[in-house]
Amino acid sequence: MNSFAEPEHIQMLRETLSRFIEREMPLELVRKWDRENHFPREIHEKLAALGLMGLTVAEDFGGGGRDIRATMIAIEMLCGRSMAVGGPFIQSACYAGLNIAEVGSERQKREILPRVVGEGLIFAYGISEPDVGADVAAVRSTGTVVGDRLVINGAKRFCSGARISDYIYTLVRTGPKEDRHRNLSLVLVPSQAPGITFEAQDALGLKGTGTYDVSFADVSVPIENVVGEEAGWNNAWSMLVGPGLDIEKMEVAAMALGIAAAAVDEAWTYAQERQQFGKPVSAFQSVRHMLAEVRTKLHACRVLTYHTADVLDASGKAPVETSMAKLFVCQAAQEIVLTCQQILGAYGYIREFDMERHVRDILVMPILGGSSAIQKNNICNMLKLAK
Ligand SMILES: Cc1cc2nc3c(=O)[nH]c(=O)nc-3n(C[C@H](O)[C@H](O)[C@H](O)COP(=O)(O)OP(=O)(O)OC[C@H]3O[C@@H](n4cnc5c(N)ncnc54)[C@H](O)[C@@H]3O)c2cc1C
Protein backbone atom coordinates (compact mmCIF):
# COMPACT_ATOMS: atom_id res chain seq x y z
CA MET A 1 0.00 0.00 0.00
CA ASN A 2 1.45 3.38 -0.93
CA SER A 3 -0.83 6.39 -0.75
CA PHE A 4 1.92 8.96 -0.95
CA ALA A 5 3.02 10.34 -4.28
CA GLU A 6 6.46 11.48 -3.21
CA PRO A 7 8.88 13.71 -5.09
CA GLU A 8 11.93 12.07 -6.62
CA HIS A 9 14.40 13.31 -4.00
CA ILE A 10 12.31 11.72 -1.22
CA GLN A 11 12.11 8.43 -3.12
CA MET A 12 15.88 8.51 -3.52
CA LEU A 13 16.32 9.23 0.20
CA ARG A 14 14.12 6.24 1.07
CA GLU A 15 16.04 3.92 -1.26
CA THR A 16 19.44 5.10 0.00
CA LEU A 17 18.42 4.78 3.64
CA SER A 18 16.78 1.36 3.13
CA ARG A 19 20.00 0.05 1.62
CA PHE A 20 22.07 1.65 4.39
CA ILE A 21 19.88 0.14 7.12
CA GLU A 22 20.01 -3.34 5.61
CA ARG A 23 23.77 -3.18 5.14
CA GLU A 24 24.98 -1.32 8.24
CA MET A 25 22.27 -1.94 10.83
CA PRO A 26 21.42 -5.67 10.83
CA LEU A 27 19.03 -6.67 13.60
CA GLU A 28 21.66 -8.74 15.46
CA LEU A 29 23.76 -5.58 15.86
CA VAL A 30 20.73 -3.44 16.74
CA ARG A 31 19.87 -5.87 19.56
CA LYS A 32 23.48 -5.83 20.80
CA TRP A 33 23.59 -1.99 20.88
CA ASP A 34 20.35 -1.98 22.87
CA ARG A 35 21.52 -4.70 25.29
CA GLU A 36 24.89 -3.03 25.86
CA ASN A 37 23.59 0.56 25.79
CA HIS A 38 26.15 1.22 23.06
CA PHE A 39 26.38 4.15 20.64
CA PRO A 40 27.77 2.92 17.30
CA ARG A 41 29.73 6.06 16.41
CA GLU A 42 31.07 4.51 13.19
CA ILE A 43 27.48 4.21 11.87
CA HIS A 44 26.79 7.85 12.80
CA GLU A 45 29.92 8.90 10.89
CA LYS A 46 28.84 6.88 7.87
CA LEU A 47 25.46 8.65 7.93
CA ALA A 48 27.30 11.98 7.96
CA ALA A 49 29.44 10.80 5.03
CA LEU A 50 26.20 10.03 3.15
CA GLY A 51 25.27 13.70 3.62
CA LEU A 52 22.29 12.93 5.86
CA MET A 53 22.98 15.65 8.46
CA GLY A 54 22.76 18.18 5.62
CA LEU A 55 18.97 17.64 5.38
CA THR A 56 18.52 20.49 7.87
CA VAL A 57 21.32 22.80 6.74
CA ALA A 58 21.33 25.45 4.01
CA GLU A 59 23.54 25.00 0.96
CA ASP A 60 25.63 28.05 1.97
CA PHE A 61 26.89 26.02 4.93
CA GLY A 62 27.46 22.75 3.09
CA GLY A 63 24.01 21.18 3.48
CA GLY A 64 21.39 20.23 0.95
CA GLY A 65 18.90 22.88 2.09
CA ARG A 66 16.47 22.61 4.99
CA ASP A 67 13.84 19.95 4.24
CA ILE A 68 11.62 19.08 7.19
CA ARG A 69 9.62 16.35 5.40
CA ALA A 70 12.85 14.57 4.41
CA THR A 71 14.25 14.98 7.93
CA MET A 72 11.10 13.41 9.43
CA ILE A 73 11.32 10.46 7.03
CA ALA A 74 14.97 9.92 7.97
CA ILE A 75 14.01 9.99 11.68
CA GLU A 76 11.13 7.57 11.07
CA MET A 77 13.31 5.09 9.18
CA LEU A 78 16.33 5.22 11.51
CA CYS A 79 14.33 5.14 14.76
CA GLY A 80 12.20 2.30 13.39
CA ARG A 81 15.41 0.28 13.27
CA SER A 82 17.46 1.55 16.21
CA MET A 83 17.19 4.40 18.68
CA ALA A 84 20.96 4.08 19.20
CA VAL A 85 21.38 5.49 15.68
CA GLY A 86 18.15 7.50 15.27
CA GLY A 87 18.60 9.42 18.54
CA PRO A 88 22.12 10.70 17.71
CA PHE A 89 20.96 11.56 14.16
CA ILE A 90 18.37 13.90 15.75
CA GLN A 91 21.02 15.29 18.11
CA SER A 92 23.15 16.20 15.12
CA ALA A 93 20.77 17.18 12.30
CA CYS A 94 18.13 18.79 14.53
CA TYR A 95 19.52 19.79 17.93
CA ALA A 96 22.71 21.13 16.34
CA GLY A 97 21.80 21.77 12.69
CA LEU A 98 18.31 23.19 12.93
CA ASN A 99 18.87 25.17 16.13
CA ILE A 100 22.09 26.87 15.05
CA ALA A 101 20.61 27.59 11.60
CA GLU A 102 17.57 29.10 13.31
CA VAL A 103 19.00 31.07 16.22
CA GLY A 104 22.82 30.95 16.01
CA SER A 105 24.88 34.06 15.23
CA GLU A 106 26.44 34.34 11.77
CA ARG A 107 29.80 33.33 13.25
CA GLN A 108 28.28 30.30 14.98
CA LYS A 109 26.58 29.26 11.74
CA ARG A 110 29.87 29.50 9.83
CA GLU A 111 31.78 27.52 12.46
CA ILE A 112 29.25 24.91 13.50
CA LEU A 113 27.00 24.07 10.56
CA PRO A 114 29.75 22.74 8.24
CA ARG A 115 30.88 20.50 11.13
CA VAL A 116 27.32 19.21 11.58
CA VAL A 117 27.19 18.27 7.90
CA GLY A 118 30.75 16.94 7.58
CA GLU A 119 31.40 15.32 10.97
CA GLY A 120 27.93 14.77 12.42
CA LEU A 121 28.64 17.10 15.37
CA ILE A 122 26.36 16.13 18.28
CA PHE A 123 24.49 18.40 20.73
CA ALA A 124 22.72 17.23 23.90
CA TYR A 125 19.82 19.23 25.35
CA GLY A 126 20.50 20.52 28.85
CA ILE A 127 17.07 21.95 29.62
CA SER A 128 15.45 19.80 32.35
CA GLU A 129 16.77 19.97 35.93
CA PRO A 130 16.04 18.01 39.10
CA ASP A 131 13.25 20.48 39.97
CA VAL A 132 12.41 21.60 36.45
CA GLY A 133 10.26 19.53 34.10
CA ALA A 134 7.38 21.10 32.17
CA ASP A 135 7.97 24.48 33.84
CA VAL A 136 11.11 25.19 31.81
CA ALA A 137 11.28 28.88 32.71
CA ALA A 138 11.96 27.89 36.33
CA VAL A 139 15.58 26.81 35.60
CA ARG A 140 18.00 27.36 38.45
CA SER A 141 21.34 26.75 36.73
CA THR A 142 23.13 30.06 36.32
CA GLY A 143 25.52 31.78 33.94
CA THR A 144 27.58 34.60 35.45
CA VAL A 145 29.72 36.98 33.43
CA VAL A 146 33.34 37.09 34.62
CA GLY A 147 35.42 39.28 32.29
CA ASP A 148 35.00 37.87 28.79
CA ARG A 149 33.86 34.47 30.12
CA LEU A 150 30.55 33.00 31.25
CA VAL A 151 30.75 30.77 34.32
CA ILE A 152 28.08 28.06 34.53
CA ASN A 153 26.92 26.47 37.79
CA GLY A 154 24.05 24.10 38.39
CA ALA A 155 22.64 20.70 37.50
CA LYS A 156 20.82 19.28 34.51
CA ARG A 157 18.80 16.06 34.49
CA PHE A 158 17.68 13.72 31.68
CA CYS A 159 20.43 15.10 29.46
CA SER A 160 20.16 12.47 26.73
CA GLY A 161 23.33 11.62 24.86
CA ALA A 162 25.39 13.98 27.03
CA ARG A 163 28.32 11.58 27.13
CA ILE A 164 28.52 11.13 23.36
CA SER A 165 27.94 14.81 22.60
CA ASP A 166 30.32 17.57 21.52
CA TYR A 167 28.29 20.37 23.13
CA ILE A 168 25.55 20.59 25.73
CA TYR A 169 22.94 23.12 24.58
CA THR A 170 22.46 24.44 28.09
CA LEU A 171 19.66 26.68 29.35
CA VAL A 172 20.79 28.94 32.20
CA ARG A 173 19.49 31.93 34.10
CA THR A 174 21.54 35.00 33.25
CA GLY A 175 19.54 37.66 35.08
CA PRO A 176 17.21 38.12 38.07
CA LYS A 177 14.70 35.31 38.39
CA GLU A 178 11.80 37.73 38.93
CA ASP A 179 11.64 38.27 35.16
CA ARG A 180 11.62 34.55 34.56
CA HIS A 181 10.87 34.48 30.85
CA ARG A 182 13.32 37.20 29.86
CA ASN A 183 16.49 36.49 31.81
CA LEU A 184 17.42 33.15 30.30
CA SER A 185 20.21 32.32 27.83
CA LEU A 186 21.24 29.23 25.90
CA VAL A 187 24.94 28.42 26.02
CA LEU A 188 27.10 26.04 23.98
CA VAL A 189 29.08 24.24 26.68
CA PRO A 190 31.74 21.82 25.36
CA SER A 191 30.81 18.46 26.89
CA GLN A 192 34.41 17.79 27.98
CA ALA A 193 34.90 21.20 29.66
CA PRO A 194 36.60 21.08 33.11
CA GLY A 195 34.01 21.19 35.91
CA ILE A 196 31.42 18.99 34.17
CA THR A 197 30.56 15.61 35.69
CA PHE A 198 28.13 12.99 34.43
CA GLU A 199 26.09 10.39 36.26
CA ALA A 200 24.13 7.91 34.17
CA GLN A 201 20.40 7.49 34.83
CA ASP A 202 19.04 4.00 34.33
CA ALA A 203 16.19 4.58 31.87
CA LEU A 204 13.88 1.82 30.58
CA GLY A 205 14.52 2.48 26.89
CA LEU A 206 16.27 4.73 24.35
CA LYS A 207 19.42 2.70 24.85
CA GLY A 208 22.56 3.70 23.02
CA THR A 209 22.58 7.38 23.82
CA GLY A 210 21.80 7.03 27.52
CA THR A 211 20.46 9.82 29.66
CA TYR A 212 22.47 11.63 32.36
CA ASP A 213 22.52 13.85 35.37
CA VAL A 214 25.06 16.52 34.49
CA SER A 215 26.64 18.82 37.11
CA PHE A 216 28.35 22.11 36.27
CA ALA A 217 30.83 23.43 38.84
CA ASP A 218 32.36 26.76 37.75
CA VAL A 219 32.42 25.69 34.11
CA SER A 220 33.95 28.60 32.23
CA VAL A 221 33.22 29.19 28.52
CA PRO A 222 33.89 32.20 26.25
CA ILE A 223 31.01 34.68 26.33
CA GLU A 224 30.60 34.23 22.56
CA ASN A 225 29.33 30.70 23.29
CA VAL A 226 25.96 32.26 24.16
CA VAL A 227 23.74 31.02 21.35
CA GLY A 228 22.98 33.96 19.05
CA GLU A 229 25.72 35.96 20.87
CA GLU A 230 24.41 39.50 21.65
CA ALA A 231 20.96 38.79 20.19
CA GLY A 232 20.70 35.69 22.35
CA TRP A 233 21.66 37.28 25.67
CA ASN A 234 18.71 36.95 28.09
CA ASN A 235 16.61 35.99 25.09
CA ALA A 236 16.48 32.18 25.21
CA TRP A 237 12.76 32.00 25.85
CA SER A 238 11.85 33.37 22.43
CA MET A 239 14.38 30.94 20.89
CA LEU A 240 12.90 27.98 22.76
CA VAL A 241 9.26 28.66 21.96
CA GLY A 242 9.91 29.72 18.34
CA PRO A 243 9.94 27.56 15.20
CA GLY A 244 12.54 25.26 16.83
CA LEU A 245 9.90 24.01 19.27
CA ASP A 246 7.53 23.18 16.39
CA ILE A 247 10.22 21.00 14.84
CA GLU A 248 11.10 19.39 18.17
CA LYS A 249 7.50 18.25 18.58
CA MET A 250 7.66 16.74 15.08
CA GLU A 251 10.95 14.97 15.84
CA VAL A 252 9.23 13.10 18.68
CA ALA A 253 6.20 12.33 16.49
CA ALA A 254 8.49 10.94 13.77
CA MET A 255 10.39 8.78 16.30
CA ALA A 256 7.08 7.38 17.58
CA LEU A 257 5.89 6.78 14.01
CA GLY A 258 9.05 4.82 13.17
CA ILE A 259 8.82 2.64 16.28
CA ALA A 260 5.12 1.96 15.67
CA ALA A 261 5.78 1.05 12.02
CA ALA A 262 8.45 -1.46 13.07
CA ALA A 263 6.08 -2.99 15.64
CA VAL A 264 3.31 -3.37 13.04
CA ASP A 265 5.69 -5.08 10.60
CA GLU A 266 6.82 -7.50 13.29
CA ALA A 267 3.28 -8.33 14.45
CA TRP A 268 2.02 -8.71 10.85
CA THR A 269 4.76 -11.23 10.03
CA TYR A 270 4.56 -13.06 13.35
CA ALA A 271 0.77 -13.53 13.15
CA GLN A 272 1.14 -15.31 9.82
CA GLU A 273 3.97 -17.56 11.03
CA ARG A 274 2.74 -18.55 14.50
CA GLN A 275 0.51 -21.63 14.32
CA GLN A 276 -2.09 -22.50 16.96
CA PHE A 277 -5.06 -24.86 16.64
CA GLY A 278 -3.68 -25.90 13.26
CA LYS A 279 -3.77 -22.42 11.71
CA PRO A 280 -1.75 -19.24 11.67
CA VAL A 281 -3.02 -16.97 14.47
CA SER A 282 -3.72 -14.37 11.74
CA ALA A 283 -6.72 -16.58 10.83
CA PHE A 284 -8.46 -15.70 14.13
CA GLN A 285 -10.81 -12.79 13.81
CA SER A 286 -9.65 -11.11 17.04
CA VAL A 287 -6.06 -11.03 15.72
CA ARG A 288 -7.13 -9.94 12.22
CA HIS A 289 -9.10 -7.06 13.70
CA MET A 290 -6.19 -5.95 15.88
CA LEU A 291 -3.96 -5.94 12.79
CA ALA A 292 -6.51 -3.97 10.77
CA GLU A 293 -6.75 -1.41 13.58
CA VAL A 294 -3.00 -0.94 14.01
CA ARG A 295 -2.48 -0.55 10.26
CA THR A 296 -5.26 2.06 10.10
CA LYS A 297 -3.91 4.01 13.08
CA LEU A 298 -0.40 3.83 11.64
CA HIS A 299 -1.67 5.26 8.35
CA ALA A 300 -3.36 8.13 10.22
CA CYS A 301 -0.12 8.82 12.14
CA ARG A 302 1.87 8.90 8.93
CA VAL A 303 -0.57 11.19 7.11
CA LEU A 304 -0.62 13.62 10.03
CA THR A 305 3.18 13.60 10.44
CA TYR A 306 3.91 14.17 6.75
CA HIS A 307 1.16 16.76 6.35
CA THR A 308 2.42 18.74 9.34
CA ALA A 309 6.01 18.53 8.07
CA ASP A 310 4.78 19.93 4.74
CA VAL A 311 3.03 22.80 6.56
CA LEU A 312 6.34 23.56 8.33
CA ASP A 313 8.25 23.40 5.04
CA ALA A 314 5.76 25.79 3.46
CA SER A 315 5.18 28.27 6.28
CA GLY A 316 8.07 27.80 8.74
CA LYS A 317 5.73 27.90 11.74
CA ALA A 318 2.77 25.76 12.81
CA PRO A 319 2.42 25.80 16.61
CA VAL A 320 -1.14 24.43 16.79
CA GLU A 321 -0.72 21.77 14.09
CA THR A 322 2.59 20.53 15.55
CA SER A 323 1.07 20.23 19.04
CA MET A 324 -1.83 18.27 17.54
CA ALA A 325 0.54 16.00 15.61
CA LYS A 326 2.76 15.40 18.67
CA LEU A 327 -0.27 14.64 20.86
CA PHE A 328 -2.06 12.37 18.41
CA VAL A 329 0.88 10.47 16.93
CA CYS A 330 2.59 9.73 20.26
CA GLN A 331 -0.60 8.49 21.89
CA ALA A 332 -1.73 6.48 18.86
CA ALA A 333 1.77 5.04 18.37
CA GLN A 334 1.78 3.85 21.97
CA GLU A 335 -1.61 2.16 21.47
CA ILE A 336 -0.31 0.56 18.27
CA VAL A 337 2.81 -0.88 19.89
CA LEU A 338 0.94 -2.23 22.93
CA THR A 339 -1.62 -3.89 20.65
CA CYS A 340 1.18 -5.41 18.55
CA GLN A 341 2.73 -6.74 21.74
CA GLN A 342 -0.55 -8.54 22.50
CA ILE A 343 -0.47 -10.15 19.06
CA LEU A 344 2.90 -11.72 19.89
CA GLY A 345 1.49 -13.11 23.14
CA ALA A 346 4.27 -14.21 25.51
CA TYR A 347 6.92 -13.56 22.86
CA GLY A 348 6.17 -9.83 22.97
CA TYR A 349 7.47 -9.82 26.53
CA ILE A 350 10.91 -11.38 26.14
CA ARG A 351 14.18 -9.87 25.01
CA GLU A 352 14.73 -12.26 22.11
CA PHE A 353 12.00 -10.44 20.19
CA ASP A 354 12.32 -6.85 18.96
CA MET A 355 8.81 -6.06 20.22
CA GLU A 356 10.11 -5.88 23.78
CA ARG A 357 12.49 -3.06 22.73
CA HIS A 358 9.74 -1.25 20.83
CA VAL A 359 7.55 -1.33 23.95
CA ARG A 360 10.33 0.16 26.10
CA ASP A 361 11.09 2.85 23.53
CA ILE A 362 7.52 3.91 22.77
CA LEU A 363 6.50 4.46 26.41
CA VAL A 364 8.50 7.68 26.71
CA MET A 365 7.19 9.35 23.54
CA PRO A 366 4.10 10.96 25.11
CA ILE A 367 6.41 12.41 27.82
CA LEU A 368 9.31 13.81 25.74
CA GLY A 369 9.26 17.21 24.05
CA GLY A 370 6.27 18.45 26.07
CA SER A 371 3.94 15.84 27.56
CA SER A 372 0.50 15.07 26.12
CA ALA A 373 -1.05 17.20 28.89
CA ILE A 374 1.14 20.15 27.90
CA GLN A 375 0.19 19.74 24.20
CA LYS A 376 -3.50 19.78 25.18
CA ASN A 377 -2.91 22.97 27.19
CA ASN A 378 -1.10 24.49 24.20
CA ILE A 379 -3.88 23.61 21.76
CA CYS A 380 -6.60 25.12 23.99
CA ASN A 381 -4.54 28.21 24.82
CA MET A 382 -3.40 28.90 21.26
CA LEU A 383 -6.96 28.50 20.00
CA LYS A 384 -8.00 30.91 22.79
CA LEU A 385 -10.44 28.64 24.60
CA ALA A 386 -11.95 30.73 27.45
CA LYS A 387 -10.55 29.97 30.93
C1 LIG B 1 14.31 9.09 28.50
C2 LIG B 1 14.17 10.56 28.67
C3 LIG B 1 14.98 11.40 27.92
C4 LIG B 1 14.90 12.78 28.10
N1 LIG B 1 15.76 13.58 27.42
C5 LIG B 1 15.84 14.90 27.72
C6 LIG B 1 16.86 15.72 27.18
O1 LIG B 1 17.67 15.27 26.38
N2 LIG B 1 16.97 17.00 27.61
C7 LIG B 1 16.09 17.54 28.49
O2 LIG B 1 16.23 18.72 28.82
N3 LIG B 1 15.07 16.80 29.02
C8 LIG B 1 14.94 15.49 28.66
N4 LIG B 1 13.96 14.70 29.22
C9 LIG B 1 13.05 15.31 30.16
C10 LIG B 1 11.68 15.51 29.55
O3 LIG B 1 11.71 16.54 28.61
C11 LIG B 1 10.76 15.81 30.75
O4 LIG B 1 10.51 14.55 31.31
C12 LIG B 1 9.50 16.48 30.35
O5 LIG B 1 9.76 17.82 30.06
C13 LIG B 1 8.44 16.43 31.45
O6 LIG B 1 9.00 16.82 32.67
P1 LIG B 1 8.82 15.91 33.99
O7 LIG B 1 8.96 14.51 33.58
O8 LIG B 1 9.70 16.44 35.04
O9 LIG B 1 7.30 16.10 34.38
P2 LIG B 1 6.63 17.22 35.28
O10 LIG B 1 6.74 18.55 34.61
O11 LIG B 1 7.09 17.12 36.68
O12 LIG B 1 5.12 16.75 35.18
C14 LIG B 1 4.59 15.62 35.91
C15 LIG B 1 3.18 15.35 35.41
O13 LIG B 1 2.38 16.55 35.55
C16 LIG B 1 1.87 16.94 34.28
N5 LIG B 1 1.91 18.40 34.19
C17 LIG B 1 2.96 19.23 34.48
N6 LIG B 1 2.63 20.52 34.26
C18 LIG B 1 1.34 20.50 33.82
C19 LIG B 1 0.43 21.52 33.41
N7 LIG B 1 0.76 22.80 33.39
N8 LIG B 1 -0.80 21.13 32.98
C20 LIG B 1 -1.16 19.81 32.96
N9 LIG B 1 -0.35 18.81 33.35
C21 LIG B 1 0.89 19.15 33.77
C22 LIG B 1 2.77 16.29 33.25
O14 LIG B 1 2.09 16.08 32.00
C23 LIG B 1 3.12 14.98 33.93
O15 LIG B 1 2.10 14.07 33.72
C24 LIG B 1 13.98 13.33 29.02
C25 LIG B 1 13.15 12.47 29.75
C26 LIG B 1 13.25 11.10 29.59
C27 LIG B 1 12.38 10.22 30.40
Ligand as a Chemical Component Dictionary entry (heavy atoms), coordinates in Angstrom:
data_LIG
# 
_chem_comp.id                   LIG 
_chem_comp.type                 NON-POLYMER 
_chem_comp.pdbx_formal_charge   0 
_chem_comp.three_letter_code    LIG 
# 
loop_
_chem_comp_atom.comp_id 
_chem_comp_atom.atom_id 
_chem_comp_atom.alt_atom_id 
_chem_comp_atom.type_symbol 
_chem_comp_atom.charge 
_chem_comp_atom.model_Cartn_x 
_chem_comp_atom.model_Cartn_y 
_chem_comp_atom.model_Cartn_z 
_chem_comp_atom.pdbx_ordinal 
LIG C1  C1  C 0 14.306 9.094  28.497 1  
LIG C2  C2  C 0 14.175 10.564 28.670 2  
LIG C3  C3  C 0 14.975 11.397 27.923 3  
LIG C4  C4  C 0 14.904 12.784 28.104 4  
LIG N1  N1  N 0 15.762 13.581 27.417 5  
LIG C5  C5  C 0 15.837 14.902 27.717 6  
LIG C6  C6  C 0 16.865 15.719 27.183 7  
LIG O1  O1  O 0 17.668 15.269 26.380 8  
LIG N2  N2  N 0 16.967 16.998 27.606 9  
LIG C7  C7  C 0 16.087 17.541 28.495 10 
LIG O2  O2  O 0 16.227 18.724 28.819 11 
LIG N3  N3  N 0 15.074 16.803 29.018 12 
LIG C8  C8  C 0 14.939 15.493 28.655 13 
LIG N4  N4  N 0 13.965 14.699 29.217 14 
LIG C9  C9  C 0 13.053 15.308 30.162 15 
LIG C10 C10 C 0 11.677 15.508 29.552 16 
LIG O3  O3  O 0 11.709 16.543 28.612 17 
LIG C11 C11 C 0 10.756 15.806 30.751 18 
LIG O4  O4  O 0 10.506 14.549 31.311 19 
LIG C12 C12 C 0 9.495  16.475 30.353 20 
LIG O5  O5  O 0 9.756  17.819 30.061 21 
LIG C13 C13 C 0 8.443  16.428 31.448 22 
LIG O6  O6  O 0 8.997  16.822 32.671 23 
LIG P1  P1  P 0 8.817  15.911 33.993 24 
LIG O7  O7  O 0 8.962  14.511 33.578 25 
LIG O8  O8  O 0 9.701  16.443 35.041 26 
LIG O9  O9  O 0 7.299  16.099 34.383 27 
LIG P2  P2  P 0 6.627  17.223 35.276 28 
LIG O10 O10 O 0 6.741  18.552 34.612 29 
LIG O11 O11 O 0 7.094  17.119 36.682 30 
LIG O12 O12 O 0 5.120  16.752 35.175 31 
LIG C14 C14 C 0 4.593  15.623 35.913 32 
LIG C15 C15 C 0 3.175  15.353 35.413 33 
LIG O13 O13 O 0 2.376  16.547 35.554 34 
LIG C16 C16 C 0 1.865  16.937 34.277 35 
LIG N5  N5  N 0 1.912  18.401 34.194 36 
LIG C17 C17 C 0 2.961  19.233 34.484 37 
LIG N6  N6  N 0 2.625  20.516 34.261 38 
LIG C18 C18 C 0 1.336  20.504 33.819 39 
LIG C19 C19 C 0 0.434  21.518 33.408 40 
LIG N7  N7  N 0 0.755  22.803 33.389 41 
LIG N8  N8  N 0 -0.805 21.128 32.978 42 
LIG C20 C20 C 0 -1.157 19.812 32.961 43 
LIG N9  N9  N 0 -0.347 18.812 33.349 44 
LIG C21 C21 C 0 0.890  19.153 33.765 45 
LIG C22 C22 C 0 2.772  16.288 33.246 46 
LIG O14 O14 O 0 2.085  16.077 32.001 47 
LIG C23 C23 C 0 3.120  14.981 33.926 48 
LIG O15 O15 O 0 2.095  14.065 33.723 49 
LIG C24 C24 C 0 13.982 13.326 29.025 50 
LIG C25 C25 C 0 13.150 12.472 29.753 51 
LIG C26 C26 C 0 13.252 11.104 29.590 52 
LIG C27 C27 C 0 12.381 10.216 30.401 53 
# 
loop_
_chem_comp_bond.comp_id 
_chem_comp_bond.atom_id_1 
_chem_comp_bond.atom_id_2 
_chem_comp_bond.value_order 
_chem_comp_bond.pdbx_ordinal 
LIG C1  C2  SING 1  
LIG C2  C3  SING 2  
LIG C2  C26 DOUB 3  
LIG C3  C4  DOUB 4  
LIG C4  N1  SING 5  
LIG C4  C24 SING 6  
LIG N1  C5  DOUB 7  
LIG C5  C6  SING 8  
LIG C5  C8  SING 9  
LIG C6  O1  DOUB 10 
LIG C6  N2  SING 11 
LIG N2  C7  SING 12 
LIG C7  O2  DOUB 13 
LIG C7  N3  SING 14 
LIG N3  C8  DOUB 15 
LIG C8  N4  SING 16 
LIG N4  C9  SING 17 
LIG N4  C24 SING 18 
LIG C9  C10 SING 19 
LIG C10 O3  SING 20 
LIG C10 C11 SING 21 
LIG C11 O4  SING 22 
LIG C11 C12 SING 23 
LIG C12 O5  SING 24 
LIG C12 C13 SING 25 
LIG C13 O6  SING 26 
LIG O6  P1  SING 27 
LIG P1  O7  DOUB 28 
LIG P1  O8  SING 29 
LIG P1  O9  SING 30 
LIG O9  P2  SING 31 
LIG P2  O10 DOUB 32 
LIG P2  O11 SING 33 
LIG P2  O12 SING 34 
LIG O12 C14 SING 35 
LIG C14 C15 SING 36 
LIG C15 O13 SING 37 
LIG C15 C23 SING 38 
LIG O13 C16 SING 39 
LIG C16 N5  SING 40 
LIG C16 C22 SING 41 
LIG N5  C17 SING 42 
LIG N5  C21 SING 43 
LIG C17 N6  DOUB 44 
LIG N6  C18 SING 45 
LIG C18 C19 SING 46 
LIG C18 C21 DOUB 47 
LIG C19 N7  SING 48 
LIG C19 N8  DOUB 49 
LIG N8  C20 SING 50 
LIG C20 N9  DOUB 51 
LIG N9  C21 SING 52 
LIG C22 O14 SING 53 
LIG C22 C23 SING 54 
LIG C23 O15 SING 55 
LIG C24 C25 DOUB 56 
LIG C25 C26 SING 57 
LIG C26 C27 SING 58 
# 
